[in-house]
């Protein structure tokens, strides 16, 4: 059992429960924190989990779900999210990235 199995299980349950994708902000809530309080290590755990799971994928939504190919660029995404010091802006960026089941 990998260290990501519990998080994968929570994410898959959340997706099933709402019958929709979960944003990174949603997953943080499942982990017991908010996107406004999350730090790089919290978001890194989610992104690493996606990279290490055959059951999850990450993407953005415009007109449709646009999958980000694996391995997802963890450092680039973290830099993009955390380059702003405003927690509301960071939360918005986290709400724009979605986890889906494969």
Buried (B, 14 or more C-beta within 10 A) or exposed (E): EEEBEEBBEBBBEBBEEEEEBBBBBBBBBBBEEBBEEBEEEBBBBBBBBBBBBEBBBBBEEEEEEEBBEBEBBBEEBBEEBBEEEEEEEBBBBBEBBBBBBE
